[in-house]
Amino acid sequence: MPYRWTQSNIHDINEWLVSKKVSKLQFFFGLVNYYYKFVQGDS
């Protein structure tokens, strides 16, 4: 079943704080890269 976006979801994402520390961004992109292989066929 595909994920359904709601106004609440979109609002919450827009309210996320943006990190300006390189190490935190590298960690985030590392997680995205790791989990990408699991969801690659589902998108």
C-alpha positions as CSV (number, residue, x, y, z in Angstrom):
1,M,0.0,0.0,0.0
2,P,1.5,3.4,-1.0
3,Y,2.1,6.0,1.6
4,R,-0.5,8.8,1.7
5,W,0.7,12.3,2.4
6,T,-1.4,14.4,4.7
7,Q,-1.3,18.2,5.4
8,S,0.0,17.2,8.9
9,N,2.9,15.2,7.4
10,I,3.9,18.1,5.1
11,H,3.7,20.6,7.9
12,D,5.9,18.5,10.2
13,I,8.5,18.1,7.4
14,N,8.5,21.8,6.8
15,E,9.1,22.5,10.4
16,W,12.3,20.3,10.7
17,L,15.4,22.2,11.8
18,V,18.1,22.3,9.2
19,S,21.5,21.2,10.5
20,K,24.5,23.2,9.5
21,K,27.1,20.8,11.0
22,V,28.8,18.7,8.3
23,S,29.2,15.6,10.5
24,K,25.4,15.5,11.1
25,L,24.6,15.9,7.4
26,Q,27.1,13.1,6.6
27,F,25.5,10.8,9.1
28,F,22.0,11.5,7.7
29,F,23.1,10.9,4.1
30,G,24.9,7.7,5.2
31,L,21.6,6.4,6.7
32,V,19.7,7.4,3.5
33,N,22.2,5.6,1.4
34,Y,22.1,2.5,3.6
35,Y,18.3,2.2,3.6
36,Y,17.9,3.1,-0.1
37,K,18.8,-0.5,-1.1
38,F,15.9,-1.8,0.9
39,V,13.3,0.5,-0.5
40,Q,14.7,0.8,-4.0
41,G,12.2,-1.6,-5.6
42,D,9.3,-0.3,-3.6
43,S,9.3,3.3,-4.9
